[in-house]
Amino acid sequence: MYISKTIFFALFLSFMFINPVTADLSVHFLDVFGGDAVLLEQDGHTMLIDSGTKDSGNLTRLYLKNLNIESLDSVMITNQDEGRIGAMTNILNATPASEFYMGQWNTTGGAYQDILNKLEEDQTPVTCVAPGDHVLFTDDVTIDILTPVTNTKDVMPDILVPLITYGDIKFLLMGSKPDLYGVQAQIIRVGDHGSMRGTTTTLLSQVKPEIAVISTGSYSGGNPAQSTISNLENSGALVVRTDLDGTIIIKTDGTGYTIGKLRMEPEITISLVSVIETRPPL
């Protein structure tokens, strides 16, 4: 069933009303084809973490427009891969940011250089963060940039791994390697779009996720791997995928959470797919 943009918000509010969780933090795992993008909303505050592929930029701009988001309080990019920053300049052209967070990188050229040029043009304040740093989204929501507990040769220091915490609920946005961070989280963004190299049974036994979000699409090189999906399901996690389910929206009050899915067709319509369930904290 497709819902026209003109009545989308009425139905979205109904979706909120029937949920038993009185949620004030919304975490949107956006459908950005083969890339990654996460939008945080709480009490009028907004933060975008990564932007998705270049080809997904107009879709993300439309999504923000439908949420009446004309500017972003803050933006963070977790690495310089095209799948995470390709659409960022496009988005910033329509939705400027008040503050920008990135890693301590020396890369130049490509989409990353375009972002640097845009930030300089807009005179946007930039803060470089590294593992061990803390970022406040709001007074109640913190973002820790995690440091791997194992010092292996595989560690990619140019990738930031954020842990978003609100009360008892944690969201772990994995990078491209299955490094261990000594944390548990109810919700994870699965590493490397669900590839075989992005998630291990050792990691899952430590993190103990209840919800595993795989951001993937036709540009993800055949991901997710069936072995990864099997490992996630065997660990007890509910697997949701942006290529099959559309944008995944998790709403929480810091003690429980509710999961919903939205399908948005480019420049045309948004559809409410379903409400999955509500779960208590770990």
Buried (B, 14 or more C-beta within 10 A) or exposed (E): EEBEBEEBBEBBEEBBEEBEBEBBBBBBBBBBBBBBBBBBBBEEBBBBBBBBBBBBBBBBBBBBEBBEBEEBBBBBBBBBBBBBBBBBBBBBEBBBBEBBBBBEBEEEEEBBEBBBEBBEEBEBEBEEBEBEBEBEBBEBBBBBBBBBEEEEEEBEEBBBBBBBBBBBBBBBBBBBBBBBBEBEBBBBBBBBBBBBBBBBEEBBEBBBBBBBBBBBBEBBEEBBBEEBBEBBEEBEBBBBBBBEBBBBBBBBBBBBBBBBBBBBEEEEBBBBBEBBEBBEBE
